[in-house]
Amino acid sequence: MADQQLMSHSPIPSVDETSLPGFTLSDVSSLKSASSGSDHSLDRMNSFSSNMNEVDKKLKHVQYLIDEMIDTEMTYIKALTDVIEGYIKRIRRDKTSGFTDDIINDVFC
């Protein structure tokens, strides 16, 4: 039953509804069945290939951006952790700071 609910809320597009920029799957089928000697079919195949290359480049760029964001966030978290842990150690060693262990735990932990 849960599978039926999931399918009703997130339908998967049928093959006929799927398309690439400027091309549908019926275009791809006609390209495959076109005679190899036709200039028109070669032009359409080259155009389709060019569009696929462009989509591939964009996907690779998006993946690069996501990887870069994750790496940046991990570096930030590491640096922040180092600062906080170093600061806590320094405060705990300095008994004249006025911070009790309870205050340090409330603020930093």
C-alpha positions in Angstrom: 0.0 0.0 0.0 2.9 2.4 0.8 4.3 1.7 -2.6 1.0 2.6 -4.2 0.9 5.9 -2.3 4.5 6.7 -3.2 3.8 6.1 -6.9 0.6 8.2 -6.9 2.5 11.1 -5.3 5.7 11.0 -7.5 4.8 9.7 -10.9 7.6 8.7 -13.2 7.3 10.3 -16.6 6.6 7.8 -19.4 9.2 7.4 -22.1 7.0 9.5 -24.5 7.1 12.5 -22.1 10.9 12.5 -21.8 12.8 14.9 -24.0 16.1 16.6 -24.4 16.5 20.2 -25.3 15.1 20.5 -28.8 14.5 16.7 -29.2 12.0 14.1 -28.2 12.5 10.4 -28.1 10.5 10.1 -31.4 13.2 12.3 -32.9 15.8 9.9 -31.6 13.9 7.0 -33.1 13.6 8.6 -36.4 17.4 9.4 -36.4 18.1 5.8 -35.7 15.9 4.6 -38.6 17.0 7.3 -41.0 19.2 6.3 -43.9 22.9 6.9 -43.1 23.4 8.6 -46.5 20.9 11.4 -45.8 22.5 14.8 -45.1 19.4 15.9 -43.2 19.6 12.9 -40.8 23.4 13.4 -40.3 22.7 17.1 -39.5 20.1 16.1 -36.9 22.4 13.3 -35.5 25.2 15.9 -35.2 22.9 18.4 -33.5 21.6 15.7 -31.2 25.1 14.7 -30.3 26.1 18.3 -29.7 23.1 18.7 -27.4 24.1 15.6 -25.5 27.6 16.9 -25.1 26.3 20.2 -23.8 24.0 18.4 -21.3 27.0 16.3 -20.1 29.1 19.4 -19.7 26.4 21.1 -17.6 25.9 18.0 -15.4 29.7 17.8 -14.8 29.8 21.5 -13.9 26.9 21.1 -11.4 28.6 18.1 -9.9 31.8 20.1 -9.5 29.9 22.9 -7.8 28.2 20.5 -5.4 31.6 18.9 -4.6 33.2 22.3 -4.0 30.4 23.4 -1.7 30.6 20.2 0.4 34.4 20.5 0.6 34.1 24.1 1.7 31.5 23.3 4.4 33.7 20.4 5.7 36.7 22.7 5.9 34.6 25.4 7.7 33.3 22.9 10.2 36.8 21.6 10.9 38.2 25.1 11.4 35.2 26.1 13.6 35.7 22.9 15.7 39.4 23.6 16.1 38.7 27.2 17.2 36.0 26.1 19.7 38.0 23.2 21.1 41.1 25.4 21.4 39.2 28.2 23.1 37.5 25.8 25.5 40.9 24.3 26.5 42.3 27.8 27.1 39.4 29.0 29.2 39.5 25.8 31.3 43.2 26.3 31.9 42.8 29.9 32.9 41.2 29.7 36.3 41.0 33.6 36.5 38.7 33.8 33.5 35.6 33.6 35.7 34.1 30.8 33.6 33.0 27.8 35.6 32.7 24.4 34.0 28.9 24.7 34.0 29.0 27.9 32.1 31.5 26.5 29.6 29.4 23.5 29.1 26.2 25.6 28.7 27.9 27.9 26.1 30.0 25.5 24.1 28.6 22.0 24.5 
